[in-house]
Amino acid sequence: MTTESMSAGGDPRRLLSDVRGLTHRVRLDQRLTWLALLVLGVVTLVGIPFDWFGMRLNCAADGSCEFARRGVLFYWPPALLLAYAGITVSYIRAARARGLGARVLPYAITGAALTVLFTAAWVAAALYFPDHPVQFPSWVLVVDRLIAPWGVIGVALLVLARVERNVALLLFTLGYLAVALTLPTNEGWGTSWGIRADFAIPQVICGIVLLLGATGFAVARRRHR
């Protein structure tokens, strides 16, 4: 005597297709990509005034200058930690409302760890380099941008793309990182507003890119429903 796990008229290929479709739908329901990008975009733009007014530049008569960006250290660590906490709670609530499990914790942990790394690196730089000026090669400046707040946002988004198995988010994040790592900061803009504007413009662009990404993913999510 044999037993069958499906009806006599069942089509294995159709059943497999239905399972794959259901799995894909579950993954889509677990994604709040647009919300994560929206929160991070808002955090990036809100941080500009803190950096603007928290920046210090004192130049002596001999041409030597003392430069510090204390506003970055005062704003970004708590802002990023709160942002990741809010994103995590939103993912968990949305998943529970659908009877699903949330898979956002690896992203939140990565984001928090990168925030700690960024803070430690910037504090170390603030304590060391005023007394030990040095000219860095270009690759060091790229690494510096990578561990800056707008850089660590992109690195953490790579983890979210992996967790969500979201190819679209992966491509967007790679494009965002290309923008964040290649934009000029204190040179190349040709503005007459001073060094504060030269640092603020890249942050404005990064924030706008994140908001545009949030809009695109929100529209795509609505169309899939």
Secondary structure, DSSP 8 states (H G I E B T S, - for coil): ----SS-TT--HHHHHHHHHHHHHHHHHHH--HHHHHHHHHHHHHHHHHHHHHHEEEEE-TTS-EEEEEHHHHHHHHHHHHHHHHHHHHHHHHHHHHTT-----HHHHHHHHHHHHHHHHHHHHHHHHTTTS-----HHHHHHHHHTSHHHHHHHHHHHHHHHHT-HHHHHHHHHHHHHHHHS-SSSSS--SS-HHHHHHHHHHHHHHHHHHHHHHHHHHHHHH-
